[in-house]
Amino acid sequence: MFIEPEGWDTVEVYINGFSTSLPEEVQHDALRKVPGFEDARFFRPGYAVEYDYFPPTQLTHSLETKIVPRLFFAGQINGTTGYEEAACQGLMAGINAHLAVNGKEAFTLDRSQAYMGVLIDDLITKGTEEPYRMFTSRAEFRLTLRQDNADRRLTALGRQLGLIQDAQWARFEKKMADIDSAESWLAAQSVDPKDANAYLERMETAALKQRGPLAQLVSRPQLELEGILEHVAQQVPEHTEEVWEQVEIGLKYSGYIEKELEQVAKLKRLENLRIPSGFSFDTITALSMESRQKLQRIQPDTLGQASRISGVSPADIQILMVHLGR
Ligand SMILES: Cc1cc2nc3c(=O)[nH]c(=O)nc-3n(C[C@H](O)[C@H](O)[C@H](O)COP(=O)(O)OP(=O)(O)OC[C@H]3O[C@@H](n4cnc5c(N)ncnc54)[C@H](O)[C@@H]3O)c2cc1C
């Protein structure tokens, strides 16, 4: 529990971690059982807001209901709670309603492209028993879904949809070109031990024995790109901080990022194996009963989505692959 003061001039504290909607007397008695709070007094009790929702497993990835074409659901009606959760679904449902009316293909994001993709995939694949919140821990590709690269992940997609105006697009293209140019510059630099070793020694990292690529220094945990550019590199080109940040992240974490990209590619292979709509899972007796029932109810679009339904085992996925002729 965190005891959070409500202000400088009040004795009121918020008991973070004690939130409950139990009856007032019960809350009162429970609070006074906490060591240190035996004499605590209440300003106001905790409360809960209850609301109904439609099980989100009845939706497709475009947030259209499976039963009523062109009816799209977004937000709390899908069992989520939170401003951002509601807003991102509203955006996706709005985009897709527009595309549907214009006879265009749905726009979806997968789990490696955006937290929005994780949220929608979780909801429609797993459903939810309690108000769903978008915790970062729900995403398996957290190295890819970074805040600093949201523009690199999504701006081009937004542009295709007509949601990115010319000025914003020009700014984005310039930033991408600058990152490319900064990366190429850095990749072409080498460094002489006599220019680097005094600084390396100060930073308590091993001295260079011979001339080598400057970029290799960036991967050393003791060093930051900013320091290397300032103390070791020569004739550094002018770029904004956010451009150098992308260059540095790309170099420092390249090993981990590459590993994750391999996992993303693996996911995409399963994700590309589409299941025909209306596929009848009930007839595949080799599947476990639980799998058959859940697959029939949720009607996943792809083998990737099927693999994320709780209770559907890797063995079930192998069986489905055989039935889909793979
Ligand atoms: C007290 C409280 C505090 C909260 N604090 C936070 C917080 O700090 N941070 C956070 O992220 N989230 C918070 N939330 C949750 C967040 O507010 C909601 O999850 C989010 O606003 C839901 O957005 P929504 O668009 O799905 O639904 P809503 O915002 O509920 O919008 C639904 C809209 O539909 C309208 N409507 C309903 N029926 C009809 C009808 N028949 N015809 C036409 N219109 C209709 C309603 O009037 C309403 O405007 C809080 C919620 C509450 C109640």
The ligand as a Tripos MOL2 file, in Angstrom:
@<TRIPOS>MOLECULE
LIG
   53    58     1     0     0
SMALL
NO_CHARGES

@<TRIPOS>ATOM
      1 C1        -15.3610    8.2040  -11.8520 C.3       1 LIG1
      2 C2        -14.5110    7.6790  -12.9800 C.ar      1 LIG1
      3 C3        -13.1580    7.9790  -13.0140 C.ar      1 LIG1
      4 C4        -12.3550    7.5280  -14.0520 C.ar      1 LIG1
      5 N1        -11.0280    7.8280  -14.0560 N.ar      1 LIG1
      6 C5        -10.2640    7.4590  -15.0900 C.ar      1 LIG1
      7 C6         -8.8950    7.8600  -15.1450 C.ar      1 LIG1
      8 O1         -8.3840    8.5570  -14.2760 O.2       1 LIG1
      9 N2         -8.1470    7.4440  -16.1900 N.ar      1 LIG1
     10 C7         -8.6750    6.6830  -17.1920 C.ar      1 LIG1
     11 O2         -7.9530    6.3580  -18.1460 O.2       1 LIG1
     12 N3         -9.9610    6.2950  -17.1770 N.ar      1 LIG1
     13 C8        -10.7810    6.6650  -16.1470 C.ar      1 LIG1
     14 N4        -12.0900    6.2720  -16.1230 N.ar      1 LIG1
     15 C9        -12.6110    5.3820  -17.1840 C.3       1 LIG1
     16 C10       -12.9090    6.1350  -18.4820 C.3       1 LIG1
     17 O3        -13.5720    7.3320  -18.1680 O.3       1 LIG1
     18 C11       -13.8140    5.3000  -19.3900 C.3       1 LIG1
     19 O4        -13.3260    3.9770  -19.5190 O.3       1 LIG1
     20 C12       -13.8740    5.9000  -20.7890 C.3       1 LIG1
     21 O5        -14.2630    7.2510  -20.7030 O.3       1 LIG1
     22 C13       -14.8830    5.1440  -21.6360 C.3       1 LIG1
     23 O6        -15.0530    5.8110  -22.8770 O.3       1 LIG1
     24 P1        -16.1660    5.3700  -23.8810 P.3       1 LIG1
     25 O7        -16.1110    6.3150  -25.0150 O.co2     1 LIG1
     26 O8        -16.0500    3.9180  -24.1670 O.co2     1 LIG1
     27 O9        -17.5490    5.5080  -23.0750 O.3       1 LIG1
     28 P2        -18.2070    6.8200  -22.4730 P.3       1 LIG1
     29 O10       -17.2050    7.8740  -22.2230 O.co2     1 LIG1
     30 O11       -19.0580    6.3280  -21.3600 O.co2     1 LIG1
     31 O12       -19.1050    7.3180  -23.6800 O.3       1 LIG1
     32 C14       -20.3150    6.7290  -24.0200 C.3       1 LIG1
     33 C15       -21.2070    7.8400  -24.5030 C.3       1 LIG1
     34 O13       -22.4230    7.2960  -25.0630 O.3       1 LIG1
     35 C16       -23.4870    8.1000  -24.6480 C.3       1 LIG1
     36 N5        -24.7010    7.2620  -24.7780 N.ar      1 LIG1
     37 C17       -25.0750    6.2260  -23.9910 C.ar      1 LIG1
     38 N6        -26.2380    5.7320  -24.4400 N.ar      1 LIG1
     39 C18       -26.5860    6.4560  -25.5220 C.ar      1 LIG1
     40 C19       -27.6870    6.3990  -26.4140 C.ar      1 LIG1
     41 N7        -28.6550    5.5020  -26.2770 N.pl3     1 LIG1
     42 N8        -27.7270    7.3050  -27.4170 N.ar      1 LIG1
     43 C20       -26.7430    8.2080  -27.5720 C.ar      1 LIG1
     44 N9        -25.6890    8.3030  -26.7590 N.ar      1 LIG1
     45 C21       -25.6140    7.4300  -25.7430 C.ar      1 LIG1
     46 C22       -23.1500    8.4810  -23.2360 C.3       1 LIG1
     47 O14       -23.8620    9.6390  -22.8520 O.3       1 LIG1
     48 C23       -21.6540    8.7650  -23.3580 C.3       1 LIG1
     49 O15       -21.3980   10.0860  -23.7380 O.3       1 LIG1
     50 C24       -12.9230    6.7360  -15.0950 C.ar      1 LIG1
     51 C25       -14.2890    6.4440  -15.0530 C.ar      1 LIG1
     52 C26       -15.0760    6.9060  -14.0290 C.ar      1 LIG1
     53 C27       -16.5480    6.5890  -14.0420 C.3       1 LIG1
@<TRIPOS>BOND
     1     1     2 1
     2     2     3 ar
     3     2    52 ar
     4     3     4 ar
     5     4     5 ar
     6     4    50 ar
     7     5     6 ar
     8     6     7 ar
     9     6    13 1
    10     7     8 2
    11     7     9 ar
    12     9    10 ar
    13    10    11 2
    14    10    12 ar
    15    12    13 ar
    16    13    14 ar
    17    14    15 1
    18    14    50 ar
    19    15    16 1
    20    16    17 1
    21    16    18 1
    22    18    19 1
    23    18    20 1
    24    20    21 1
    25    20    22 1
    26    22    23 1
    27    23    24 1
    28    24    25 2
    29    24    26 1
    30    24    27 1
    31    27    28 1
    32    28    29 2
    33    28    30 1
    34    28    31 1
    35    31    32 1
    36    32    33 1
    37    33    34 1
    38    33    48 1
    39    34    35 1
    40    35    36 1
    41    35    46 1
    42    36    37 ar
    43    36    45 ar
    44    37    38 ar
    45    38    39 ar
    46    39    40 ar
    47    39    45 ar
    48    40    41 1
    49    40    42 ar
    50    42    43 ar
    51    43    44 ar
    52    44    45 ar
    53    46    47 1
    54    46    48 1
    55    48    49 1
    56    50    51 ar
    57    51    52 ar
    58    52    53 1
@<TRIPOS>SUBSTRUCTURE
     1 LIG1         1 GROUP 0 **** ****
